[in-house]
Amino acid sequence: MPHALDPTYVATVRRRSLLVLSLGQVLGGVAFGATVSLGALLAAEVSGDEGLSGLATAAVTLGTAAFAVPLAALARRSGRRPALATGMLIALVGVALVVLARAVDQFPLLLAAFALIGAGQAANLQSRFAASDLATDATRSRDLSLVVWATTIGAVLGPNLVGPGEALGRLVGMPSLTGPYLFTVAAQLLGVAMYLIFLRPDPLVLAQRVARDGGTSVSTVRDHPAMARFAILAVAGSHAVMVSVMAMTPIHLMHHGAEITVVGLTISLHIAGMYALSPVFGVLSDRMGRIPTILLGQAILVASLLLAFAGQASVLAVGIALVLLGLGWSASTVAGAALLTESSSPEMRVARQGRSDLTMSLVGAAGAIGAGVLLGWIGYGGLALVSLIVVAAVVAAALVARQLDR
């Protein structure tokens, strides 16, 4: 094997790792998209109460939060390869338990199964950080954003496999609403095999070796805890705003007479906004800087929230607001994740990345729950205006961070 300090060798491993991680995101997205599409329906059917349908998504989100730090700790000890594969294997156990819970109609078992599936989502989140392990300052955001972009393919394919999966499930005698999990199992198994076989050498292990041996092919910077805290705040705050408004949009549109197909199209466009242009924001972050790109993301979020407030009675206006919401989230999270990585020493980097994913998942769950309360209290427009408070906090923190960075 070539010497780890050889820049050409490191660059070759970096490019190969990006390809493997991107393919892994596609497979993970297919698995997760099919899972989430059926979660609410399964929860309602197994529990017998439509009011409990939202607990399926909540269980996945809390499971993602619960596994974020342990998987990051595993990556720190043993590398990305075992951590990513372990997360997907745990999710496979969850899928099997979902089918069992549906067969025996046990709601607590179903929620526990969805929590285990959250480990797969935690692995998907960690893979974007894995993309930055071997990056330099000039490529970090771009590399990270390419892996984020790959999520678009899985997010589109996954829900569209529900119909064929259900037909296939009936052929093999599976309980209703569980057939699509056949595709989930296949995608997860392929993802595990791909990580274990092709993610070699492990990008994190190689990056740690380069840093330890004093190599210059991968940038290493001094630890900057205050900037790392701001990066976590920027990612978490943007995620809270996005989840809060997005989660209540289907209900709001249905109350205004929108057809279910229109609601589905609106959410699809929102997801496209979240992922499709992430490479553009990655390039901007590398060229303009991390904090300016985060501020750009917050400006887009402000435009989204103001449009959601002013045009709340218009389906078209709400749809445009949702696209802008996804774009603002994308700019902020891509730049924020890059800033967190380069503000953390090699010894602290992976632990902080896990902490960021934990925080992001928890505020997402809290935002969705709180948004439901606010929607009933002050309406959709009021929810959008209240969300501006979070944006203002991120902007204020960004201005302080810029002063610290000088």
N, C-alpha and C positions, 0 to 999 in steps of 0.2 A: 504494500500500500504506500502511495506517496506520502511524504512527510506532511503532518497536519498544518504546518506553518506555511506551506506552499500556497500563495494566493490563488494560483490557477486551479489547484485542487479544491480549495475551499469554494471557489466560485462554481465549479462543476457540481459539487455536492449541493450547493445552495439551489441551483437551477433544478436538479433532479428532485430535491426535497419539495420545492414549490409545486412541481407537477404531481407528485404523490399526494401531497396535502390537499391540492385542489380536487383531485379525483375523489379523495376521501370525503371532502365536503359535499360533493355531488351525491355520493352514496348515503352519507349521513342525512343530507337534506331530503332525499327520497324516503328514507325510513322515518324521519321525524315528521315530514309532511303528511304521510299516510296516517301516522299515529294521532297527530293533533286533530286531523279532520274528523276522526271518529270518536274522539275522547268524550265530547259533550253528549253525543248520542248514546254511547255505551253507559255513561254515568246515569243518564235519565232512565234508560231501559232497565239496568240492573237494580237501581235504587227504587224505581217506581215513582220518582218525584222529579219533575223537570226543574224545580227550584234548586236541585243539587247538581245540575249538569255542569256548572262552572267549576266544581271542585276537581274535575279531571285535569283541566289546565293548571289550576292552582297546585295540584299535586306534582305535576311535571316540573313546574317552576321551582317549587320548594325542593324537589329532588335535585334539580340542577344546582341550586344553591348549596345543598348539603354535600354534593360530590365535588364541587369546584376546588376547594382547598385540599382535600385528600388526594385528588388526582394531580394537582400541582405539586404536592409533596412527593408523590411517587415519581413525577417527571424530574424533580430536582435530584432525587436519589439515583434514579435508574435511567432517565432519558425520556424523550417524548414517545418513542415507539411503544414501550410497555404501558405508559399512561394512557395513550389514545386507544390502544387495543383493549385495555382493561375497562375503560369507560363504555366502549361499544359492547363488550361481552356482558357487562352488568345490565345494559339495556336489553340485551337478548333475553336474559332471565326475566326481566320485566315483561317483555312481550309474551313469553310463555305463560306467565302468571295472569296476564290480561285475558288470554284465551280460556284459562282454567276458571278465572273468576266469572266470566260470562257463562261458562258451562254450568257452574254450580250456583250462579246468582248470588255471589257474596260481595257486597259493596265495599266493606273495609279492605278485603283482599284486592279489589280492583284499584282502589286508591293507592295502596302500597305498591302495586305493580306499576302504576303510572309514575310514582316517585322513583322507582328504579330506572324507568325509561329516561328520567332526567339525567342520568349518568351519561347517556349518549349525547345529550345536548351539551353537557359540560365538556365532553371531549371535543365536540364541534367548536365550542367557544375557544378551547385551548389551542386548537389547530391554527387559529389566526396568529396567536403569539408564536407558535412554532415556526411560522413563516418568517418571523423576524430574527430568529436565533442566529443566523449566519449573515444577516444583512449588514450593510454599511449605512452610515448616516444618509448617503445619497439615494439609497434604495429601500430603506426600511418601510416607509408608508406604502410605497408601490407594491412591494412584496406582500405585505399584510393585506392590502386591498384586493389583490388578485385572488387570494384564497377566500376572502369575504365574497367577492363577485361570484365565485363558483357555487355559492349557496343558492344563487338565483335559479340555476338549472334544477337542483333538487327540489326547491320550493315550488316550482311550477309542475314538475313531474309527479311529485308525491301525491297531492290531492287528486290528480287526474287518474291515478291507478286504483282509486277506491272502487269504481264500478267494475272493472275487470277482475279485481281481487275478490270482490264479493261473489261474483259468478264462479270464480275458481274455487272459492271456499265452499260453495254449495255442492260442487262436484265431488269434493273430498270429504263432505260431511262435517264441516266445521260449524260451530254455533254462529248464529246471525251476527252480522257486523264485525266479524273477526277475520273473514277471508283476506282482506287487504294486508293483514299482518304477515301473510306468506311473502309478499314483496319486501316487507320490513326485514324479515329474517334473512332473506337472500341478500339484500343490500348491506345489512350489518355484517354478515359473514364475509362477504367480499371485502368490505372495509377493513375488518380485522386482519384477514389474510394479506391484504395489500400493505398495511402498515408493518406487519411483522416481517414480510418478505422483502419489500422494496424500500422501506425507510431506513436504509443502511448506506453509509454510517449514520448513526443517529445525529440529527442536526444540533441538538442541545449538548450532547456529550462532546461533539467536535468543537462547538463554540466554547465550552468550558475548558477544553484542552488548549485551545488557541489562547484564551485569556490567561490561563495558568502559565503557559510557556512564554508569554510575552509577545505573541504574534500581533501583527498589525493588519492582517487581512480582514479581520472583523473588528469593528469599532468598539472600544470599551471606554466608558466614561466614568467620571467620579460619581459617587452616590449623591443624589439630590433629593432627600426625603420630602421637602416641601413641594417641589415640582411634581413628584410622584403622587402625593396626596391630591394635588390639583387635578392631575390626569384622571385619577379614580373618580373624583367629583364630577368632572366634565362628562365622562362616559356614563356614570350612574344618573346624573341629572338629565342628560339628554334621553336616556332610556326611559326614565320615569315619565317624562313628558310624552314621549312617543307612545308608550304602552297605554297610558291613561286615556289619551284622546282616541287612539285607534280602537281600544277595547269597547268604547261606548258608541263609536260611529255606526255599527250595524243596527243597534237598538234605535238610535236617533233617526236614521234613515227610514227604518221600518215604520216608526211613528209618523213620519211625513209621507207615507204612502209609497215608498220606493219598492219596486219588485225585488224579489230575492236575487234575481240575476244581476240587477243593478248593484245591489249590495256586494255580491261576489266580485263583480268587475272593479268596484271601488277598492276593495281590499287587495285585489290582485295588482292594481296600479300602485297602491301604497307599497306593497312588497317589492315591486319593480323599482320604486324610488329608493327603497332601503339598500338594495344590493347592486342594481344594474350599473350605476355610475360610480361605484366605489373606487375603481381604478383611476377615474378622473380626480377624485378627491385625494387619492394616494399620491398622484403626481403633484397636485397643488401643494399638498403638505410637505413633500420633499423640496419643492422649489420656493414656496412662500414662507414655510415654517409651520411648526405644529400649532402654536397658539393662534396665529392669524387664521389658520384653517378652522380651528375650533370656533373662533369668533364668527367666521363666515357661516358655519353650521348654526350657530345661535341666531344669527340674523335671518337665516332661512326659516328657522323655527318660529321666530317672531312673526314673519310674514304669514306662515301657515296658521298660527293661532288667531291672528287678527282677521284673516279671511274666514276662518271657521266661525268666529264671532259675528262678523258682519254679514256673512252669507249663509247662516245656519239654516235658513228656510229653503235654500236652493241646493238640489242634489248635485248640480254641476259644480257649484262653488265648494261644497264639502269635498267632492272628489278631487278638485285641484288642491285644496288644503291638505288632503291626505297624501298626495304625491309630494308636496313640499315638506310635509312632516317626515316622510321617509328620507328625502334628500338631506334635510338638516341633521337627522339622526346619523346618516351615513358619514357626512363630513366630520361630525364631532367624534364619532366612535373610532373611525380610522385614524384620525390625527391624535386622538386621546390615547389609543392603544400604543401608537408609535412613541408618543411622549413618555408614557409610563415605562416602556422598555428601555429607552435611552437615558432615563433619569434614575435608573436603578443599577447598582453594581451587579456583577455576575452572581455574587453571593445572595443578593436580595431579590433579584429580578423575578424568578419563577414564583416565589412566595407572594410577592406583590401582585403578580398577574392572577394568581388564584384568588387573592383577596378582592381584586377588581371584579372578577367574574361572580364571586359570592355577593358582593355589594350590588352589582348590576341586577342579579336575579331577584334579590330580596326587595329592592326598590321597585322592580317591575311588578312583583306580586302585590306589594303595598299600594302601588299606583293604580292597579286595576281594581282593587277592592275599594280604595278611596274614591276613585272616579265614579263608581256606581252610586255611592252615597251623594256625591256632588251633583250627579246628573239628576237625581230625584229631588234635590234641594234647590239648585239654582239653574238647572238646565244645561244644554250642550254649550251654549255661548258662554255661560258663566264658568263652566269647566275650562274652556279655552282661556278665559281671562285669568283664572286662578293659576293655570299652568305657566303663565308669564312670570310669575313670582320665581319659579324654579329657574327659568331662563335668566332672569335678572341676577340671581345668585351666582350662576355659572359665569356670566359676563363680569361681574364684580370680582370674582376669584381670578378670572383670566387677567384682568388689568393688574391685580396685585402680583400675579405670577410673572407678568412681563417685567415688572419693576425688579423682582428678585432675580430675574434672568440677566439683568444688565450688569 
